[in-house]
Amino acid sequence: MTLDEFVEYHRDRHAPLFTSIPEAKQYVKKYTVSHPVPAENYPAPAYDGLTEIWFDSWADHDAFFASENYRVRVNPDEAKFIDQDSIGVMVTEETIVV
C-alpha cells in the first residue's frame, strides 16, 4: 500500500475501530496516531506512522490487550495495514519538564 493509503487506513479506519470498543473508554487514558510530514533540514522519517497509547497502570494495559474485543476486532485489523515485522515498540514513563 502507498503511504497515503496507509495514513488513510490508520487514521480513518483503524483508529475509529480502536476507539469504538468499550475497553478503550474504560482503560485507555490517551490514544493518538501521528504521521510524518515533510520538514526541511530534518532527516527522513524512520516510520510511516506512530501510535501512542497511555494507560494509568499496567493492570489497565493488560486488561485492555487481553480483552476479547481487542483480540477479536482490533488486533486482526492491524495486519491489514501494518508490516508486523517492522514494528518498533517503546515503553516509557512520562516526566513533565515544562
C-alpha positions as CSV (number, residue, x, y, z in Angstrom):
1,M,0.0,0.0,0.0
2,T,1.1,3.5,-0.6
3,L,2.0,5.9,2.2
4,D,-1.2,7.9,1.5
5,E,-3.3,4.6,1.7
6,F,-1.5,3.7,4.9
7,V,-2.2,7.0,6.5
8,E,-5.9,7.0,5.4
9,Y,-6.4,3.4,6.8
10,H,-4.6,4.1,10.0
11,R,-6.3,7.4,10.7
12,D,-9.8,6.9,9.2
13,R,-10.4,3.2,9.6
14,H,-8.2,1.6,12.3
15,A,-8.3,4.5,14.8
16,P,-12.1,4.6,14.9
17,L,-12.2,0.8,15.2
18,F,-9.8,1.0,18.2
19,T,-11.8,3.7,19.9
20,S,-15.1,2.0,19.3
21,I,-14.6,-0.8,21.7
22,P,-15.8,-0.2,25.3
23,E,-12.4,-1.2,26.7
24,A,-10.8,1.8,25.0
25,K,-13.0,4.1,27.0
26,Q,-12.6,2.0,30.2
27,Y,-8.8,1.5,30.1
28,V,-7.1,3.9,27.7
29,K,-6.1,7.3,29.0
30,K,-4.8,8.7,25.7
31,Y,-4.7,7.3,22.2
32,T,-3.1,9.2,19.3
33,V,-2.0,8.4,15.8
34,S,0.6,10.5,14.1
35,H,2.2,10.5,10.6
36,P,5.3,12.3,9.4
37,V,5.1,15.4,7.3
38,P,7.9,16.9,5.2
39,A,10.2,19.0,7.3
40,E,13.1,20.9,5.7
41,N,16.5,20.2,7.3
42,Y,15.3,17.1,9.1
43,P,16.1,13.5,8.3
44,A,13.7,11.3,6.5
45,P,11.2,9.7,8.9
46,A,12.1,6.2,10.2
47,Y,8.4,5.1,10.2
48,D,5.3,5.8,8.3
49,G,3.2,6.3,11.5
50,L,3.3,6.3,15.2
51,T,0.6,5.2,17.7
52,E,0.8,6.4,21.3
53,I,-1.3,4.6,23.9
54,W,-1.4,5.8,27.5
55,F,-2.7,3.8,30.5
56,D,-3.0,4.7,34.1
57,S,-1.5,1.3,35.2
58,W,0.0,-1.9,34.0
59,A,-3.2,-3.6,35.1
60,D,-5.2,-1.4,32.7
61,H,-2.7,-2.1,29.9
62,D,-3.0,-5.9,30.5
63,A,-6.8,-5.8,30.7
64,F,-7.1,-3.8,27.5
65,F,-4.9,-6.1,25.4
66,A,-6.4,-9.2,26.9
67,S,-10.0,-8.1,26.2
68,E,-11.9,-10.2,23.7
69,N,-12.9,-7.0,21.8
70,Y,-9.3,-6.1,21.3
71,R,-8.2,-9.7,20.4
72,V,-11.1,-10.4,18.0
73,R,-11.9,-7.0,16.5
74,V,-8.9,-4.6,16.7
75,N,-5.8,-6.8,16.7
76,P,-6.7,-8.7,13.4
77,D,-7.2,-5.4,11.7
78,E,-3.6,-4.4,12.3
79,A,-2.4,-7.0,9.9
80,K,-4.4,-5.3,7.1
81,F,-2.1,-2.2,7.1
82,I,0.9,-2.8,9.4
83,D,4.0,-4.8,8.4
84,Q,4.2,-6.8,11.7
85,D,8.0,-7.5,11.1
86,S,8.9,-3.8,11.1
87,I,7.0,-2.6,14.3
88,G,9.1,-0.8,16.9
89,V,7.8,-0.6,20.4
90,M,8.9,1.6,23.2
91,V,7.5,1.6,26.8
92,T,8.1,4.8,28.6
93,E,7.2,6.6,31.8
94,E,6.4,10.3,31.4
95,T,8.2,13.0,33.3
96,I,6.8,16.5,32.7
97,V,9.6,19.0,32.4
98,V,7.7,22.2,31.5
